[in-house]
Amino acid sequence: MAQSLRINHDISSLDGYVSIQNDHRHLREPVTLRQDRWDALAPGELNMNLLAQNRIIGQSRGPASLHFDVLRTRTSAEMSKQNWTKLAIVSPTHGCGKTNVALNLAMSFSKQSDSRTILLDLDFQAPAISRLMGMANGPALSSCLLAQEEFGHIAKRFGTSLAVAGDEHPADLQSDLLCSQKLSHALATIEHVYQPELMLVDTPPMLQFHDIADITPHIDCALLVIDAQSTGAREVDLCERDLARQTNVLGIVLNKCHESVCEYQVL
């Protein structure tokens, strides 16, 4: 059964899209070499005013980030138990707050200094993560997937435990990328070289794009984000059933829920 977390936080939506590779965990490099490559990623600087403006509060230590810390704890526990490392954040439609949930969850994970998290934005038609994070004028993640740039040249490292990559401007090539072997190879290479404990990926709205079927072969599990105020029961049922046929459904996040407590319940 899917589980749900009610988030008492009104999160605006800017949707994204992403994917990952599954089968290269046996390819391990010496720990020191991997750490050197992680440390060599260009450092990014958090613009706290911009983050607050975009309702990104997962990096804070206190009551403001409680709901995302709860989500992080429960997500991490289940993924560790199952030996999963790749998580997709999905939603039925635009406006559910999926990208903000992905960013806040990544920020919450970044507070764990003894682990590495990589957040990828593959919404090539409407990229948002780079803008929300204030990552301007850098090489695009799409160029990495096309083998034109190395991941180490395009990702930004925030602190010691979070790396983020995406596109700043729309690129009209998402279908070719998702259907090609280049995607699989690029994601496998990223995982092999940087060995993150978590690869967190943002995906396109399920009921508005067909790309989720190309993404799910490369992930271990998914969180479904729904708008508690506007997502219909039929939309939730369609998406949950479709996801369950393709990957492991970790749970359902009830976003924009204005209750006074954070609930975690089995549906």
C-alpha positions in Angstrom: 0.0 0.0 0.0 1.1 3.5 -0.6 1.7 5.8 2.3 1.1 9.5 2.5 2.7 12.5 4.2 0.7 15.6 4.7 2.8 18.7 4.3 1.5 21.7 6.2 3.2 24.1 3.8 1.8 25.9 0.7 4.3 25.1 -2.0 4.0 26.7 -5.4 4.6 24.4 -8.4 7.4 24.5 -11.0 7.5 21.1 -12.5 10.6 19.2 -13.7 11.7 15.9 -15.2 14.4 13.4 -14.8 15.8 9.9 -14.9 18.5 7.6 -13.7 20.4 4.3 -14.2 20.2 1.2 -12.1 22.7 -1.5 -12.7 26.3 -0.3 -12.0 26.6 -0.6 -8.3 29.4 -3.1 -8.7 31.6 -0.5 -10.3 33.3 1.1 -7.4 36.3 3.4 -7.3 38.6 3.9 -4.3 36.9 6.1 -1.7 39.6 8.8 -1.8 39.3 9.2 -5.6 35.6 9.5 -5.4 35.8 12.1 -2.6 38.4 14.1 -4.7 36.0 14.2 -7.6 33.1 15.2 -5.4 35.1 18.0 -3.8 36.2 19.1 -7.3 32.7 20.0 -8.3 32.2 23.8 -8.6 30.9 25.2 -5.3 27.5 26.9 -5.4 26.4 29.6 -2.9 22.9 29.5 -1.4 21.0 32.7 -1.9 18.9 32.6 1.3 16.6 35.4 0.1 15.9 33.7 -3.2 15.3 30.4 -1.5 12.8 32.0 0.9 11.1 33.7 -2.0 10.7 30.3 -3.7 9.5 28.6 -0.5 12.6 26.4 -0.3 13.1 25.9 3.5 14.4 22.3 3.7 17.9 23.5 4.5 16.9 25.2 7.7 17.3 23.6 11.1 14.1 24.1 13.0 10.3 24.0 12.9 10.1 25.5 9.4 11.6 22.4 7.8 9.9 19.8 10.1 7.6 18.3 7.5 10.4 17.8 5.0 12.7 16.4 7.7 9.9 13.9 8.5 9.6 13.0 4.8 13.4 12.6 4.6 13.5 10.3 7.6 10.8 8.0 6.4 12.0 8.0 2.8 15.6 7.3 3.8 14.5 4.5 6.2 12.5 2.7 3.5 15.0 3.1 0.8 17.9 1.9 3.0 15.9 -1.2 4.0 15.3 -2.0 0.3 18.8 -1.0 -0.8 17.3 1.6 -3.1 19.3 4.7 -4.2 17.3 6.4 -7.0 14.1 8.2 -6.2 11.8 10.0 -8.7 9.4 12.8 -7.7 6.2 12.7 -9.8 2.8 14.3 -10.0 -0.4 13.9 -12.0 -0.4 17.4 -13.4 1.3 20.8 -13.3 0.6 22.8 -10.2 1.0 20.1 -7.5 4.3 21.5 -6.2 6.4 18.6 -7.3 9.6 20.5 -8.1 9.5 22.4 -4.8 9.0 19.2 -2.9 12.0 17.7 -4.7 14.1 20.7 -3.9 13.1 20.8 -0.3 13.6 17.1 0.1 17.1 17.5 -1.4 17.9 20.4 0.9 16.8 18.3 3.9 19.0 15.4 2.8 21.9 17.9 2.4 21.9 18.4 6.2 23.3 14.9 6.5 27.0 15.7 6.0 28.1 12.1 6.0 26.2 11.2 2.8 26.0 12.5 -0.8 22.8 13.5 -2.6 22.5 14.4 -6.3 19.5 16.3 -7.6 18.8 16.3 -11.3 16.4 18.4 -13.4 15.6 16.9 -16.8 12.6 19.1 -17.6 14.1 20.3 -20.8 11.0 22.0 -22.0 10.4 24.0 -18.8 13.5 23.7 -16.5 13.1 25.3 -13.1 15.6 24.0 -10.6 18.6 26.0 -11.8 16.5 29.2 -11.6 15.1 28.4 -8.2 18.6 27.7 -6.9 20.1 30.8 -8.6 22.4 28.7 -10.8 22.8 31.0 -13.8 25.1 31.0 -16.9 26.4 27.5 -16.5 26.6 24.5 -18.8 23.3 22.6 -19.2 22.6 19.1 -17.9 21.3 18.3 -21.4 24.8 18.8 -22.8 26.0 16.1 -20.4 23.4 13.7 -21.5 24.4 14.4 -25.1 28.0 13.6 -24.2 29.1 17.2 -24.9 30.1 18.0 -21.4 31.2 16.0 -18.3 29.0 16.1 -15.3 31.9 17.5 -13.3 31.8 20.6 -15.5 28.1 21.3 -15.1 27.0 20.4 -11.6 27.2 22.7 -8.6 28.0 21.5 -5.1 26.2 23.1 -2.2 28.1 22.5 1.0 29.7 19.0 1.4 26.7 16.8 0.6 24.5 18.1 -2.2 25.2 18.4 -6.0 22.6 19.9 -8.3 22.4 20.0 -12.1 19.8 21.2 -14.6 19.1 23.4 -17.6 18.6 27.1 -17.3 16.7 27.5 -20.7 14.3 25.2 -22.5 15.8 22.7 -24.9 13.7 21.0 -27.6 15.2 17.5 -27.3 13.7 15.7 -24.4 12.1 12.8 -26.3 15.3 12.0 -28.1 17.3 12.0 -24.9 14.9 9.8 -22.9 14.6 7.3 -25.7 18.3 7.0 -26.4 21.1 5.0 -24.9 22.9 8.3 -24.2 20.6 8.8 -21.2 21.3 5.4 -19.7 25.0 5.8 -20.2 25.2 9.3 -18.8 23.3 8.4 -15.6 25.2 5.3 -15.1 28.5 7.3 -15.4 27.3 9.9 -12.9 26.4 7.2 -10.4 29.7 5.3 -10.9 32.0 8.3 -10.6 30.3 10.1 -7.7 28.7 7.2 -5.8 25.8 9.2 -4.2 23.8 7.6 -1.4 20.7 9.2 -3.1 20.0 10.3 -6.7 16.8 12.4 -6.5 15.1 13.2 -9.9 12.3 15.4 -10.9 10.0 14.1 -13.6 7.3 15.5 -15.9 3.6 15.5 -14.9 2.3 12.0 -15.5 -1.0 12.8 -17.1 0.4 15.5 -19.4 3.5 13.7 -20.7 4.2 10.1 -21.6 7.9 10.2 -20.6 7.5 8.5 -17.3 7.6 5.1 -19.0 11.1 6.0 -20.3 12.2 7.2 -16.9 11.0 4.3 -14.6 13.5 1.7 -15.9 16.3 3.9 -14.5 14.9 4.5 -11.0 14.2 2.3 -7.9 11.1 4.0 -6.5 8.9 7.1 -6.8 7.0 9.5 -4.6 3.7 10.8 -5.9 3.0 14.5 -5.1 -0.6 15.6 -5.2 -2.3 18.9 -4.6 -4.6 18.3 -1.6 -6.8 21.2 -2.8 -7.2 20.4 -6.5 -6.0 16.9 -7.4 -9.0 14.6 -8.0 -9.3 11.1 -6.6 -9.5 9.7 -10.1 -6.2 11.4 -11.1 -4.5 9.9 -7.9 -5.9 6.5 -8.7 -4.7 6.6 -12.3 -1.2 7.7 -11.5 -0.8 5.4 -8.5 -1.9 2.4 -10.6 0.3 3.3 -13.5 3.3 3.9 -11.3 2.8 0.6 -9.5 3.0 -1.2 -12.8 6.3 0.4 -13.6 8.2 0.9 -10.3 7.9 0.9 -6.6 5.5 3.5 -5.2 7.2 4.7 -2.0 4.3 6.9 -0.9 2.0 9.8 -1.6 2.7 13.4 -0.5 -0.4 15.5 0.2 0.9 19.0 -0.7 -0.7 22.3 0.1 -2.5 20.8 3.1 -3.4 23.5 5.6 -3.9 21.3 8.6 -2.1 22.2 11.8 -0.3 18.8 12.2 1.8 16.7 9.9 0.3 13.3 9.4 1.8 10.2 8.0 -0.8 7.5 7.2 -1.4 4.4 5.2 -3.9 4.8 2.4 
